[in-house]
Amino acid sequence: MEEIQEECKKRFPIGCTFIAVGGCIHRILKEDSYTYSIVGKNIWAHSGGGYLYEDGKWAELVSLPEEEPKKFEKPDVLYHSKSTIKVVKKTTKIKKPLAINSISINAIKK
């Protein structure tokens, strides 16, 4: 069973999307204390995730995890007043910053 467990680790890396054996729901493989556990002659995905291998059948791999997670770019400056929050970008050529986005605080409170 250890060989099948190692094959599961290769086929289904943490973060991949899969459909468990006999299942129909897309799941993302999580790492917890049950991930890749041997249960009898089966291999558990993770807690509540179903089996990656059961009775000679493999789960279906839907997609591999993204190699590089999407990066969030921080705005240069956050400006706020009582009624709005503005994301502005600093510039050296213009004395005042340029507004890129503006949202109403009142809309957020609702």
C-alpha positions, 0 to 999 in steps of 0.5 A: 500500500505504501507504493500506491500511497507514494503514487497518490502523492505524485498524481495528486499534489496538495492544492490540486483539484480532483473528484474522489472515487465514486464522487461527483464534486470537485474538491481541492486537496488540502493538507491535514493529518489525514491527507494520503492516509492508508485506510485498509486498502484505500488511500484517503484524500483528506478529512472529508475529501473521500478517497484518492484510491479505492478498490483499484480505482483512482480519483479523477484529477481535474487540474494541478495547482497553480505553480505561482499564486496570483499576486496582489499589487498594493496601491501606492497610497490609500487616501480617505475622507469621511465619505470616500476612499481613494486609491491613488498612484504617486507620480513625480511629474504631477504635483497631485496624485491621480485617482485610480479608483473611488468607493463610497464608505456609505455603500460598504456600511449597508 
